[in-house]
Amino acid sequence: MNVGFIDPSELPEVEPKSGWHGRFFHSEHMTFAYYEIDAGASLHAHSHSNEEVWHIIEGEVDLTLGAETKRVGAGQAVVVPPETMHAVAVSNGCRVIVVDYPVRREVAGVEI
């Protein structure tokens, strides 16, 4: 768990999935992922027990939530409830912050 002041740019970069460059830290109850995602990267439809909030910082993603797909751009956010199917496709590169509650210790089988 990290406490106090955190500069994500100083955290080690982890690539849990091809094209997903992330820097991660945890508070007592949440996991924060700062991703730079390459053009053409995607994430298959899946669900998990964590609530997840996506905040698009730069660029855009096509995010499928349940049966609905929307293009989400810079400054917008998406709340993914627990146990809800979702998928992501990135046409051009983008930067996003993804927050999971409660703490998530692995992403795509990679310990974070």
C-alpha positions as CSV (number, residue, x, y, z in Angstrom):
1,M,0.0,0.0,0.0
2,N,1.2,3.5,-0.9
3,V,0.4,6.4,1.4
4,G,1.1,10.1,1.1
5,F,2.3,11.8,-2.1
6,I,2.7,9.7,-5.2
7,D,4.2,10.6,-8.6
8,P,2.9,7.9,-11.0
9,S,5.7,8.8,-13.5
10,E,8.2,7.5,-10.9
11,L,6.6,4.1,-10.6
12,P,7.9,1.1,-12.6
13,E,6.1,0.4,-15.8
14,V,4.3,-3.0,-16.2
15,E,2.8,-4.4,-19.4
16,P,0.2,-6.8,-18.2
17,K,-1.1,-7.2,-21.8
18,S,0.5,-6.4,-25.1
19,G,0.1,-2.7,-25.8
20,W,-1.1,-1.8,-22.2
21,H,1.7,0.1,-20.4
22,G,0.7,0.7,-16.8
23,R,2.0,2.2,-13.6
24,F,0.1,1.0,-10.5
25,F,-0.3,1.9,-6.9
26,H,-2.7,1.0,-4.1
27,S,-4.4,2.9,-1.4
28,E,-5.9,1.0,1.6
29,H,-9.1,0.3,-0.4
30,M,-8.4,1.0,-4.1
31,T,-6.0,0.2,-7.0
32,F,-5.0,2.9,-9.4
33,A,-3.7,2.1,-12.9
34,Y,-2.2,4.9,-15.1
35,Y,-2.2,3.4,-18.6
36,E,-0.8,4.4,-21.9
37,I,-2.5,2.2,-24.4
38,D,-1.1,1.6,-27.9
39,A,-3.2,1.9,-31.1
40,G,-4.9,-1.4,-31.9
41,A,-4.8,-2.7,-28.4
42,S,-7.9,-4.3,-27.0
43,L,-9.3,-6.1,-24.0
44,H,-11.6,-9.1,-24.5
45,A,-15.1,-9.2,-22.9
46,H,-14.8,-10.1,-19.3
47,S,-16.1,-9.4,-15.8
48,H,-14.6,-9.4,-12.3
49,S,-15.7,-8.8,-8.7
50,N,-14.2,-5.3,-8.6
51,E,-16.1,-2.1,-9.3
52,E,-14.0,-0.2,-11.9
53,V,-13.9,3.4,-13.0
54,W,-12.3,4.4,-16.3
55,H,-11.3,8.1,-16.7
56,I,-10.1,9.0,-20.2
57,I,-7.2,11.5,-20.1
58,E,-6.2,11.7,-23.7
59,G,-7.5,10.1,-26.9
60,E,-10.5,7.8,-26.9
61,V,-11.6,4.2,-26.4
62,D,-14.5,2.1,-27.6
63,L,-15.8,0.6,-24.3
64,T,-18.5,-2.0,-24.3
65,L,-20.5,-2.2,-21.1
66,G,-23.0,-5.0,-21.1
67,A,-24.6,-4.9,-24.6
68,E,-23.9,-1.2,-25.2
69,T,-20.7,0.1,-26.9
70,K,-19.8,3.8,-26.8
71,R,-16.8,5.8,-27.9
72,V,-15.5,7.6,-24.7
73,G,-13.1,10.5,-25.1
74,A,-10.8,12.7,-23.1
75,G,-12.5,14.1,-20.0
76,Q,-15.2,11.4,-19.9
77,A,-15.5,8.5,-17.5
78,V,-17.3,5.1,-17.3
79,V,-18.3,3.3,-14.2
80,V,-18.2,-0.5,-14.6
81,P,-20.2,-2.2,-11.8
82,P,-18.9,-5.5,-10.3
83,E,-19.7,-8.7,-12.3
84,T,-20.6,-6.7,-15.4
85,M,-19.2,-7.8,-18.8
86,H,-17.1,-5.2,-20.4
87,A,-14.5,-4.9,-23.2
88,V,-12.2,-2.2,-24.6
89,A,-10.9,-1.4,-28.1
90,V,-8.4,1.4,-28.8
91,S,-8.1,2.7,-32.4
92,N,-5.5,5.3,-31.7
93,G,-3.2,5.5,-28.7
94,C,-4.7,6.9,-25.5
95,R,-4.0,7.6,-21.8
96,V,-6.5,6.5,-19.1
97,I,-6.7,6.2,-15.3
98,V,-8.5,3.0,-14.2
99,V,-9.5,2.7,-10.5
100,D,-10.6,-0.6,-9.0
101,Y,-12.4,-1.1,-5.7
102,P,-11.6,-3.0,-3.6
103,V,-7.8,-3.4,-4.1
104,R,-6.8,-5.5,-7.1
105,R,-3.5,-7.4,-6.7
106,E,-3.3,-8.7,-10.3
107,V,-4.3,-7.7,-13.8
108,A,-4.3,-10.2,-16.7
109,G,-2.5,-12.7,-14.5
110,V,0.3,-10.2,-13.7
111,E,0.9,-9.2,-10.1
112,I,0.8,-5.5,-9.6
